[in-house]
Amino acid sequence: MARVELAPQALREIERLPRPIQNRMLLIAERLARWPEVSGAKALRGRLAGLYRIRTGDYRLLFRVEGERIVIERAGHRDRFYED
């Protein structure tokens, strides 16, 4: 099992989401602990190469894998989610 951590930015972004979406995001974080047996995760390309995303409805979690550690970096709505 992997250890899942939330980056400070991701924590702030999750706290701003509606309560039902927050709950779904936390369930996804629990699922990520079973990495690499997680369904729905997609490796990103281009300038985001090395990162993964997993979605729930119109919302996304952006994370990276560092051995046995998963770091959730961002969370938010799909609109402008990949823009920096």
Secondary structure, 3 states (H helix, E strand, C coil): CCEEEECHHHHHHHHCCCHHHHHHHHHHHHHHCCCCCCCCCEECCHHHCCEEEEEECCEEEEEEEECCEEEEEEEEECCCCCCC
